[in-house]
Amino acid sequence: MESILRDQKIRTGHIAIFLCLSVFVIATTAIARGQDGLLKVYFLDVGQGDAELIVTPSGQQILIDGGPTNQVMDELGIIMPFYDSTIDIVLATHKHSDHITGLMSVLDKYSVSKIVDTNRGHDTSEAKEWQIRKELEGSELMVAKTGDEFDFGDGVKIKILYPDTVSVDYKTKNPNNDSIVAMLEYGSLRILLMGDVELPVEKEILSKKINIDADIIKIGHHGSKTSSGIGFLNVVSPIVGIIEVGAKNSYGLPSDVVLSRLETLAIKYYRTDVDGTVKLSSNGKYFKITK
Amino acid sequence: MRKLNLHKSQVFFCLMVAFMSGIFIASVLPVPQSLISVILIVAIIGLTVVTYQRTFKNDDLGIYRRRLFAILFFSIILFSIGAWYFNKYNAKHGFVKEVADRNIEVVFRGYIDGESKIQGQAQTYVFRVKEIILPKYGIITDEKILVTDRLFPSRQYGEFLVLAGKPKSPDGLDNDSYVNYLKTQGVTGTLFFPKVLGDEKLHISSLEKIVINSYEIIFRIKNRFERAISQSMPEPNSSFVGGILLGSRQSISSDLKNDFNKTSTTHILAISGYNIAIVSAVFLSLLIVFVRRKIAFWVSVIGIIIFTILTGASASVVRAAIMGILLSFANGYGRLYDQKISISLAALIMILLNPFVLTFDIGFQFSFLSVLGIAYMYPVLRGKLGKIKGPETIKETLFMTLSAQIFVLPLAVYYFHNFSLVSLPVNILILPFVPLAMMLGFTAGIFSIIWPLLGKIVGLLAWALTSYQIWVVRYFASLRYSNLSVDLGLWAIVFVYAIIIVLTIIGTRSINSKENNGINT
């Protein structure tokens, strides 16, 4: 009897070893196929909130925002190699819960080399918690301001277009307008990441006459009609727009007004509530979008 | 005339059922106290009459009849005691009820009495109220309320707080199943987004302080361990491992939870007898080498109790813990372990502690139905279908799953209006690897605390195995016809259960007679 039992155990063990090996084979082939020297930008489906992961051709990872829940963790679990538990840069555009809540779980699990945000805080429980967690992480902390530039090699750059630093006693009127706006450049490809900024900031950026022409735009504030003015979109003149928005959200986003503006300007758009995670890959000249 | 020969354990079982029926009836229908008294008096008179020497003749038939009637009247007595017990428990006085629903701001002092749970953009926790402060006077009390609070800062067990807000009583809410949930939790009020302040000066007894401190230590260890698992492998695998080890379903995304529901595999994420059995087996086998059986028993009892607290003491865990303690008692003290007595005893203890669980706690019902299925249906399936050829492990998983499922399924269909067509293949494909996944996950967690790199290496193995399991669940859940939507009324369910019980009895009899024949020839 005992020998039979032992036999069975061995048999289950054998199957388990076989299964583990197959999982490793499948996973490593997928990873190997992923190392194709292209820049990849994932607009993650994290529900009603923002999260984007940038992977440079040399494999550096930049996570911008983390969405409202820890759903971002599952997305990262799928995209990042199974052995990888580090992220190079985490960037928080602003301190609203639909952008930073998921980042707190990210800081818990991954070791992050550099954390970038603005010095514009506001008085909510999640903003305070973010401040505490950020300082606990022990990574290099950095305050981004207009004109800053991150160079990742291979010609990949992120330029900060907004906001300026403020004094300590700054009181925010609208945290959305404290968002970081950034341009991701790779070769001739330009991707404009709008965070949650609204029309006043779009006007401010326009008035500064900086080059905001882009191929792809991450639509501001989840497609709300308080952002994406037609004049602004006209100057950016993107080919593709991406809306990070949750299915059946209580705000009625994205707004029909914004969708019709995109259609009028013949900007093809993707939305994470319908398309799921949207993946962009590029060699610096051409780009491809997969859902 | 064929005599119904009731064994001692069957009498016990019969009386148990009577008591539980009393509690059940009282919890679904209002049974007035006066009616209970009348039934009780009639039954006591009946019992006196039938046990009186001259009522029945002193021959075999007479004694038999006396015994049968005595059991009947005794059952009725227990039935009314059950109803009375429920009424008494239900009418327990609470001061929170007095101040609730009045739209006045009330201040509560006390401490957080459980782990906080994240629900969307909020966290909820049970708060033990020690003092209620009203504008003109204060009340000293000891009851629980459910607090819905902002997501941050994350609240920890044992935090002393002052909460100010407008409480609502559970009865005032529209959602029936939510009200029932609150009742099973022993919650007398709810509080939404109160103003929260720290409270350093609250005075509590030193015994309570000791309890809080030891719970705090247990939860801190749990948090540390969960973090270690999370750091040793990617999501969603680490949440899955957390689920099978500690029953923490918090961090599993709603998508994946949905897939587990669709394939009827959520039970592996709920801590059950299975996990308790593994924990106590590990404790026993470690200890038996060093100490005597009796000491090993007491240590494993402590192990089971700590594990129960760790996992949040849900109905299924408590059930499994009681049965696990009984089993290790039987082992340690060399007594015979009767599974059926053990099931009844566990149910009795839980119902005495909180009579609401019987009717309102779905987890309680599922847990007992599945263990009853394994106790009664499994031997029948084993006897009838055991000869089919195939690997033993798969056969055993198959029969276990089938017997538990047959007992649980009708009630699950009644509650969730949903019937999974892929349940069986999915369970067979993943269940045999759950113990190994638990072991790898546990080792990865422990190693990760000691030496993170080693934790990650073991974590990779756990990741690979659980990846396979998650993949199976996701694949089958994505099939178009994985689920049927079924809507059955309560009577249809009762009818189905009647058929299942009759079939089980017939099956058991035929197997027993077969065995007897085998002995005779």
HADDOCK unambig.tbl for C-alpha pairs under 7 A between the chains (distance, minus, plus):
assign (segid A and resid 8 and name CA) (segid B and resid 392 and name CA) 6.95 0.50 0.50
assign (segid A and resid 8 and name CA) (segid B and resid 393 and name CA) 6.50 0.50 0.50
assign (segid A and resid 16 and name CA) (segid B and resid 433 and name CA) 6.98 0.50 0.50
assign (segid A and resid 19 and name CA) (segid B and resid 465 and name CA) 6.76 0.50 0.50
assign (segid A and resid 19 and name CA) (segid B and resid 468 and name CA) 6.98 0.50 0.50
assign (segid A and resid 20 and name CA) (segid B and resid 461 and name CA) 6.85 0.50 0.50
assign (segid A and resid 20 and name CA) (segid B and resid 464 and name CA) 4.95 0.50 0.50
assign (segid A and resid 20 and name CA) (segid B and resid 465 and name CA) 5.33 0.50 0.50
assign (segid A and resid 23 and name CA) (segid B and resid 464 and name CA) 5.65 0.50 0.50
assign (segid A and resid 23 and name CA) (segid B and resid 468 and name CA) 6.77 0.50 0.50
assign (segid A and resid 24 and name CA) (segid B and resid 464 and name CA) 6.60 0.50 0.50
assign (segid A and resid 71 and name CA) (segid B and resid 253 and name CA) 6.06 0.50 0.50
assign (segid A and resid 73 and name CA) (segid B and resid 235 and name CA) 5.87 0.50 0.50
assign (segid A and resid 74 and name CA) (segid B and resid 235 and name CA) 5.10 0.50 0.50
assign (segid A and resid 74 and name CA) (segid B and resid 236 and name CA) 5.34 0.50 0.50
assign (segid A and resid 77 and name CA) (segid B and resid 234 and name CA) 5.21 0.50 0.50
assign (segid A and resid 77 and name CA) (segid B and resid 235 and name CA) 4.90 0.50 0.50
assign (segid A and resid 77 and name CA) (segid B and resid 236 and name CA) 6.69 0.50 0.50
assign (segid A and resid 82 and name CA) (segid B and resid 234 and name CA) 6.28 0.50 0.50
assign (segid A and resid 109 and name CA) (segid B and resid 230 and name CA) 6.27 0.50 0.50
assign (segid A and resid 109 and name CA) (segid B and resid 231 and name CA) 5.30 0.50 0.50
assign (segid A and resid 125 and name CA) (segid B and resid 152 and name CA) 5.35 0.50 0.50
assign (segid A and resid 125 and name CA) (segid B and resid 153 and name CA) 6.33 0.50 0.50
assign (segid A and resid 126 and name CA) (segid B and resid 152 and name CA) 5.55 0.50 0.50
assign (segid A and resid 129 and name CA) (segid B and resid 152 and name CA) 6.52 0.50 0.50
assign (segid A and resid 129 and name CA) (segid B and resid 153 and name CA) 6.24 0.50 0.50
